[in-house]
Amino acid sequence: MTPLTCILVLGAGFGGLEAITELERRFRDDTSVELLLVDAKNFFLFTPLLPQIPSSYIEPRHIVQSIRDIRRDRRFRFLRAQVTGLDLTQRRVSTTVGDLPYDYLIIALGSVPNFFGIEGREHCFPLYSLEDGVLLRDHLLDLLEHADHESDPERKRTLLTLTVVGGGYTGVEVVAELRDLLFRHVAPRYGGIPVEDVKLLLLEAGPEILVGVDPKLAARARRKLEQKGIEFRTGAMVTTVRPGEVELKSGEKIATGLVIWTAGVRANLLLESLPVERNNVGRVFVTPELHLPDYPRVFAIGDNAVVRGAAAEQTVQVAPVAMEQARLAAENVTRGVARLPYRSFDYKPKGMLVSLGMNDAVVNLMGLKLSGYGAWLLWNTVHLLKLVGLKKQFQVALDWSLASLFPRDTSIIRRPHRCRFCHPESGGA
């Protein structure tokens, strides 16, 4: 009896899900190959729409899709388990439910927030997962409830100063979404929150926001958001976060009611145990064929990997790059099983899309550069089409439609995070 060839994919994000579905397509009729996808979560999160959760623009469950629903009648198996160790020599992956042997491995474990060693990270609200989005939403609404009846004018202004750290795609979209929520929905309904007391601040340690975006479009995005009242501070490196305060490297202290952290990510910490070279954010260096040096049957993709010597646009941490790498990794695994030579990675960026809030966006798609309402419609269309499943597409489209016709839901769903600044009586987080 011919032994099974076991192909293991770790992680069900953009890269891992694309890899397993491509492998299933290639090995659908080959019963000698076993396909297994492993993730601690049993759903796929459509992260490009995550900034719309804190602003109550869409419902949290509408941007997640069950892996079981995605799998349907596909031949791959799914195991919900936490990966705890990688043994490349023995070709074995340790998980919370036991060890898994493999013949070929694709590592797509995603990333974790990078706080760059700042003090007080526990006072920040990161935005990288669905739970982050829901926690941030409820904490923001709790903050607004306190600001509404705050009698001290100075404290009220501090509570209504919302700070976003990080000027990348997520940071810009988050601050634009907050502006829509506060100016369009909160101020008219909270009698104790004057618009003039609301301050939205984005801090970026580098010299520019939206690095990697066409410079003219990035400048246009900044100009438009500044016209809407959002303040940008570049060259502003955060070193310390305290309840109600952000301190910069320059020594300046900024009073703030909320700090949202979108300043960057680092590779899954599990990769630190691998006997391979990594860059300064923990991503392993891979060959042009996307496998680890000295381990031709172990591939790493997306936020977990960086191709040595590749151009900057081929290593940026965005979904299209991860998906393109996933397709090539799946093809090279297929070629490996058939004892054929691997192919090299060659990614050509197709463009970028950044939402600037309701009715506004900047888009550079296949050479077409747009801004304004038309760009916003294109942004919505592209993201709607990329959602997995007709049900989710319908739910998000309905959320968007209802949000333009009716007030956003500002109900606090769960007990908010209690910090000393919002709840002095609590004595701590």
N, C-alpha and C positions, 0 to 999 in steps of 0.2 A: 504494500500500500504506500503510495506517494505521500510523504509528510507535507502538512500544510505550510505554506509560506505566510507568516503573520506580519501584517503591516499595521503599525500602531501610530495613531495621530493623537497628540496631546494638545488639548485646547479647542474650544468650540466657538472661537471668535471668527472674525472675517477670514483669517488665514486658514485656521484649522477646518472650518466648515467647508470652505472652497476646496481644500485638499481632499477631504474625505469624499465629497460628492464627485470630484473629478476621478478619484481612484475607483469609486463604485461604478462610474460610467465605463471605465477602461477594463475593469475586471468583473463586470456584471455576470458574465457567463462562465467565468473560470472558478470552479468550485475548489480548486487547489489553493486558492488564496483567501485568507481570512482578513477582514477589515474591521478594525476596532477604533472607535472614537472615545476619548476619555476626557471628562471635564467635571469639576466640582459643582457646577451649575447645570441644571437640566434645560436651559434655554439659551437662545442666541439674542444678544442685545444689539440693537441698531444704534450704535453710539453717535452717529452724526446728528440725531435728533435729541440727544440727552440734554442740551442746554434749554430745551423747551419744557422740561419737567419742572424745574424750580419756578418758572414763570406761569405755571398752570395753563399753558397753551394746549398741551396734550396730556392724556391720561398715561400714567407710567406703564401699565400693562400693554398698551397699544404699540410699544416699540420693542416688545420682546416676543419671541416665537419659540414655542416648545420644540426641543430637539426631536421628540417623538413625532410631532406633527410634520416637521421637515423631513424626517426619515421616511415616513409612510411605508411604502412597500420596497424601499431600497434595501440592498442586501447587507449593508454594513451594520455592525452592532454598536450600541451606545452603552457606556458604563459611567454612571455617576459616581465619581470618586475623586479624592484629592491626591494629586501626585506628590509624593514625599521624598523620592530619591531617584537618581539616574545612574545606572551602572553600565557604562559604555563597553567595558571589557567583557562582561558577562552577558551583554545584550539583555538587560533586565530593567524594568521600571517598577519601582516600589510605590504602592498606593495605600490608602487607608483601608482597602478591602483585600489586600494581598499583592503579591508580585506578579508582574506580567512579562513574559518573555516576548521578544520580537526578532524578526529578521530584518525589517526596515523600520526606521523611526522618523517621524516628522514632528519636530518640536515647534509648537505654536502656542505657547503658554501665555502670551500677552505680556502686559507690563503692569507696574505698580507706580503710585505717585512718587515723584522725586522732590523731596523737600530741601535738597542741597545743604543739609546740615543746619538749618535755621533753628533757633531756639523758639519754643512755644508752638510747635507744629500741632499740638493737641487743640489749639484754639482756632485752627483753620478748618474750613469746610472744603475738602477736595471734591472734585466732580469728575469721577472716572467710572462709576458703576451706577446701576439703577438704584441701589440703596442710598448711595451718595446723593442722587438727585432728589429722592423722596425726603431724606433727612434735611437737606438744604431747603427744600420747599417749605416744610413745616416749621423749621427754625426761622426762616425769613418771615413767614406769616405771624409767628409768635412775636417776633421783633416788632413788626408793624402794629400789632395789638397793643404792645407796651408803649410804643411811640405815640399812638393815637391819644392816650390819656396822660402822657408825661407833661407835668406842669412846668418843669425847669426848661427854659428855652435852649440853653446850651446843651443840656443832656439830650434833648429832643433832636437837635441838629446832629449830635454825635451818633445817636441811634439810627438816624436816617442817612448817614454817610456809609455807603456800601462800597467795599474795596475788592476789586478783582485783581489777583496777582497772576501775571502771565499774559503776554500780548500775542499769542498764537491764535489759531482758528477758534479753539474753544473759548478762550478768554474774551475775544472780540464778540463772538455770538452770544455768550452769557451776558455781558454787560449791555448789549443791545436788547436782549430779551427782558432784562430787569427794567430797562428804561420803558419798554412798552407796558409792563405790568404796573409800574409805579405811576407813570404819567397818564396812562389811558384808563386804568381800572381802580387803582388804590386811592389816588388823590380825590377823585370825585365822590368816593363812597366812605372815606374815613375823614370825618369832619375835623379831627385834630391833627391832620397831616397836611400842612401847606406845601404846595409844589416847590416854593422857593427854599424850603428847608431840606429838600431831597438833594443829595449829592452822590453822583456815581463816579468812581475813580478807578482807572485801570493803571496798574504799575507794571512796567516792563524793564527788566534788568539790562537788556541790550539797547542799541541805539535806534532800533526800528521795531514797529509792530508788523505782524503778518509776514515774517521772514519766509521767503520761498514763493510768495505771491508776486505777480507782476508789480514792479515798484509804482507805476502810475495808478494801478487799481488799489494798491495798499494805501497810497497817499489820498486817493479819493475816498476810500472807506473811512480813514481817520478824519478827514475834513467833514464828511457828512455826519459822523457821530458827534464830533465836536459841536457842530451846528445844532444838534439835538440836546446839547447840554452835558455831554459826557466829557470828563477831564482825563487826558492822557498824560502820563509821566514816563518818559523813556530815560534810560540810564538810572533807574531807581531800583536798586537792589535791596530786597527785604532781608534783614538779618534776624529780627526778633518780632514775634507776635505775642501780644499779651491781651487779656480781656479788655476790649475797648481801645486797643492801641496797636499800631504798626510802627516799627522802627526801621529806618533805612540805614544803609551803610554809611551815608553821609552824617548820620547822627540825628537827622530830622525825625521827629515823632509825629504821627498822624492819628488823630482821634477818629475812631471808626466803630460802627456798630456790628459789622460783619466782615469777615475776611474769607473770600472764596479763592481756593488755590487751584490754578490751572497752569502752573508754570513749567510743567514738563513731566516726563515719565522716565523710568529706568526699567530695564528688562526684569522679568520675574526673577526673584532672588534665588530660586532653585538652580539657576544656571551658574551661580558662583561655585558650585561643587564640581563643575566639569573641569577636566584637566586640559583646558584649551585657553587660548588668549582671548581677552575681552577688551572692549573699549571702556571709556570713562563712565558710561551709563549701563555697564553690565551686558551689553549685547555681544554675543560671540562672533568672532570673525569666521566667515565661511568662504569657501572657494567660489569662483564664478558659477559653478554648478550647484551651489547652495548647500553642499554637505560640509561637515566639519573636517578640517585637515586631519589626516590619519584615520578618519572614520567614514569611509565612503558610503556606508549604509545609514548614516545618521544625518538628517537634514534639519536645518533651522531656518525659520522664515519670520517675516513681519517684525514686530518690536523685539524679537529675540535675537535677531541676526543683523549683521552688516557685511556686505560683500567687500572684501579687501580691495582697495584701489578703485572702487566704483565711483561714478560721478555723484555729486550731492543729491541730485533729483532721483537717483535710484536707491537712496538709503533713507529718504524722508519717511517718518513714521505716520503714514496715512493708509487708509483701507485699500485704495487701488494698488499700491505697491505690494501689500501683504497678499492680496488676491492673485496678482500676477505671479508672485513668487510661489504661491501655493500650487498654481497650475503647472509651473515648471517642475517643482519638487515632485508632484504626482506623476508627471511625465517621466522624470528621471528614475523614479522608483519602478515604473513600468518597464523602462529600458533596462534597468538593473536586473529585474526578474528575467527578462528576455536575453540577458547577457549582451546588451548593446551599449555603446559608449554614451555617456551623458551629454546633454546639451547645456550651453551657458546661458546665464540670465542676461537679458537685454531689454530693459524697460524704457519706454518712451512716454513721458507724462502727457496726459490728454487734456489737462487743465485743472482749474480749481473753482470752487464755489464758496462764497462766504455770505451768510445772511447778516443783514444789518437791522433786523427787526421787521416788524410789519410793513409790507409794501416796499421793501428796499433790500438790495443785495448788490454784490459785485461778482461778476462771473467772467472767467477766461476759459472757454471750452472749445478745444480744437481750433485755437486761433481766433475765435469769436469773443470779443471783449465787450461786455455790457455792464451797465449799472442802472439802478433805479427800479421802477416797477416791473419792466420787462424782464430784468435779471432776476427779480424776486419770483416771478411766475416760473421762470426756467429752473431756479433753485428748487422750488416746490415740486415741479414735475419730475426732475431727476431723482430727488430723494424719495418721492412717492413710488416711482418705478423700481427703485432699488430695494424697497422693503420686501421681506420674504412673505409671500402669500397674499392672495386677494383679500382675505379677511382683514389683515393688518393694514393694507392699503386703504380699504374702505373706512376702517376705524379712524385712521389718522386724517384722512380727507374730511371726514365728518367732524372731527375735533377742530380742524382749521376753520371749517365753515361756521360751526357754532360759536367759535371764539370771535369771529368777525361780526356776529349778530347779537350775541348775548354777553353779559358780564362773565368774567372768568371766575371759576370756583375758588374761593379763598377759605374754604373750610380746612381746619387743621385735622389731619387724619389720625396722626399718632402723637404720643407724648413727645414734645420737642426736646432736643438736646438742651440741658439746663447748664448755663454758664454763669459765672459770678457776676458778669456784667449785666445780663438781662434779668437775672434772678439773684440779687445780692443775698437774699435770705437763704439760698441753697448752700452757700459755703463752698461750692466747687462744682466741677462738671459731673 
